[in-house]
Amino acid sequence: MSTVPYLAVPSPTHASQRTHINAVHHILENEGILHVQLGFPDDKSSYIQELLLNLHKHHGHGLPLTHSADRGWMWDIRPSLEVFQSNNHQARSETMEQFPWHTDCSYERKAPRFFALQVLHPDQCGGGTLSVLNVDQLLTLLSPSARKWLFTPNYRIKVPPEFVKNPNEKAIIGNLLTMNANGKAQLRFREDITFALCPEASEALRELKSVLGAAAKRQILNLTAERLSRGSIIMMDNGRWLHARNEVKDPSRHLRRVRWDAQEFANPPQLGL
């Protein structure tokens, strides 16, 4: 795929129109990624909240995850040196630093299947580019042995301190690859919190990192601020697409995120290892 599916939304009422709701659902099911462009002001993110309620009603999507007791569904992503939204720790997305390839909530036993990012203020200084990479394309670059070991529960994933919910659970053990109910491969990954528990799993993880650092470059889609202007919403299947961000250069950059449809990252059938 060289382009991202695109829908123009001229009116807030589209969030309640069955044809639009159906189109969003089918694109996310088939392609796993969608760019929506709002043709109206929406600083309160009313469109995406209404759309998600209707995806839940008409297509069985799980409802959004509540980020914290006082933040509700929506999570503001903007550089901050003082005000942190989780456990008094700064999340990586709240910095201006580069954020390498990852999936959201890889440390959760039930990770959101989908997430959306709404652009409220794009980076106007040439930074903050969102890069995306299709997992199916990535897997074609890995050896059969690496793919096989990534399916095994031989990885320890540390919970970042800003997202610890239970002080007695600061890591989970599991696999990095699985298959969803539709037979699509799903990956969970964030390099700085992922550790292998045996030599074979370690070699598979090393190969994955190597591919992400070099061979996958031809498959990457870079969504610059020019492509994702104010009023853009990018929706992604969290297991079928990796995403990354380069350095933020505009301190006023402001996105809003919502995650929904949390599902167990299941262990796949035994592969004869």
N, C-alpha and C positions, 0 to 999 in steps of 0.2 A: 504494500500500500504506500503510495507516494503522497497522498493527500488525506486529510481528515474529513469524514463526512460532516456536512454543514447544514444547519437549519436556521433561517431567519425567522425571528419572532417579533412581528410588528405590534402586538398588543398583549397586555397582561392576561387577557381572556383565553389566550392559547393554552395556558396551563390547565384549563378545564375542558378543552375541546378534545373529544375522543380521537379524532384523526391525528392530532398533534401528539397526544399521549401515546397512541399506538406507534407512531413513527419513531418517537424517542425510544420506546421499549425495544422495538425490532432492530434498530440500529445498534443499541447497546448489546443486545443478544448476539447479533451476527458479527459486528465489527469490534465491539468492545470499546469504542471511543467515538465521541461526538462533540462538535463545536457548535454551540448555540450563540447567536448574536441578537441581543435584545435591541429593539428599536425604540425604547422608552426608558426614562430614568427609573432606577430601582435600587436605591441605596439601602433599603431594608431587606433586600433579597426575598421579596414576597413571591416572585415568580417561581423560583426553584423550590421554595417550601410548599407552595400549592401543587406544583408538578409532582413532587415526591409523595404527597398525600394521595394523589390520583394514580400514580404508578402502584402504590400499595393497594388501593381500592380495586383497580381494574386488571392489574397484572401480577399481584401477589408479591411485589417487592417488600422486603422488610423495612420497617420505619427507620428513620435516621437515628444514629447513636447520639446520646447526650454526652457532650464532651466533659462537662463537670456540673456540679450542683447549681452553679450560678451562670453558666454560659449557654445552656440549652443546646440546640442543634448546630448552631452556626459558630464557626471559629475564625476569628480575624487573624490574618497572617500579614504582619508588618514588622519592620525592624524595631526593636525596643531594647534599651539598656537597663530599664528599671522595672517595667510592669510585665510580669510573666504570668501565663494563664494556667500553669500546671505545677502544683506542689512547690511553688516558689523557686522552680528551676526553669531556666530558659530553654525552650525547645529549639531544635536546630533551625526550624522554619522561621523562628523569630529573630534570627541573626541576618546579617548581610553576606554571610559566607556562602561559598559554593556548597551545594548539597548533592553528593554523588548518587548514582543509581540506587533506587530503592522501591519497595512497595510500602504502602501505608500500613501501620499497625502489624508488622510482621511478628511482633512479640506477643500478640494476642492469640489465645486459643480460638476465639471466634473473631476473625478479622472481617471488616466490611467488604462486601463484594464490589461495591461501587463507591466512588467519591466524585465530587464536583468542586471546581474552583471558579469563583466569579471574580472578574477583574473590576475593582472599584477605582483603582488608580494605577495604570501601568507604569513600569519603569521608563522614565523619559530621558534616561542618561545612558542608554545602550546596554544595560545589564538585565538581570532577572529573566533570562530566556528559559522557558520550560522545554525540556527535551523529552521525547517519549520513544519507547522501543518495544516492539511487539514480541511477546514471549515466544510464540511459535517460530518466528524468524530467528530469534536468539538460539533456540534449541537445535536448529539445523546446523549451527556452528560448533556444537559440542560433540565430543566423542560418545559412542554408545555407553562406554563404561562410566563416564561422568554423568550422563543422564540417569543411568541406573542407580548410582549411589546417591544422587540428589533426591531420589524417591524414597530413600531409607531414613528411618528416624534416628539419625546419627549426628544431629546438630543441636547445639545449645544456643538459644537465642536469648540474650540478656534484655530485660525490660529497662529502658532508659529511666533515670530517676524521676524525670518530670511526669512519667506515665505510670509509675507504680501505684497500683490500686490496693494490693494486699501486701503488707510488709513481709509476709512469709513466702511470697512468690515473686522473686526478683529475676527469674529466668524460666523458660520452658524448654522442653526437649521434644524434638520432632523432625520431620522431613521438610525439605525446601520445595519439593515438587509434589503435586498431586493432580488428579483428574477431577473436574467438576461433573455435575450431573448430566451435562450435555456432551461429555467426552472431550472437553477442551483442557489442555494442560494449564495449570495454574502454578505460579511461582510466588514464594515469599522470600524477601531478601533485603537486608541492609547490612553492608559490609562491616561496619564498625561494631556491631552487636552480635555477629554471627560467628560461631566457633565450631569446628569439627571435632568429633569424639573418637575417631579412629583414623588410621592412615589412609584408607581408601576414600573415606568421606573427605578427608583433608585434601587429597589430590583432586577430587571432583570440584571442591570449592575453589582451589587454586586455579583450575582450568576455567571455571565460570568467571572469576575475577579477571583472568587474562583476556578472555573473549570480550568482556565488557570494556576492557581498556583499549582494545585494538580492533579486532576483526569486525566487531559489531558496528563500527562507525558508519559503514555504508547503509545500514538499515535505520539510522536514527532520523527522526523528524524533529527539527528545531522550530519551536513556536515562539517567535520573537514578539516583542511588545507591539510591533506593527501588525502582526497577524492576530494577536489577542489584545485588541484595543479595549477601552472602557466599555462595559456592557457585554463583553464576551463571557461565556461560561463554557469551560471544557469539562466534559463528563467522561470518566474512564472506568473500565472494568479493572479493579485493583490487582487481580491475579494474572490477567492476560496482557497487561502493559506495565512495564517499568517506567519510572519517570525520574528526572533529575533537574537541577537548577544551577545555572552558573551564578557568579557573584552578582549580588544586587548592588547597583550603583546609585540608585535614587532612594534616599531615606524616606520618601513619601510613598513608595510602592505599597499598595494595599490590595490584598486578595481576601476573599472569604471562602472558607471551605466547609463542606458538609459531607458526611460519610453515612452510608446506609446499607441495609440488607446484610447484617452480620451473619456469617456462616462458619461452622466448624471447618478448620483446615484438616480434612480427614487423612488418616494413614491409608495409602493405596494398598491393593492386594500385594501379597508377598511375591517377589520377583525372582525367587530361586537363588538368592545370594548365599 
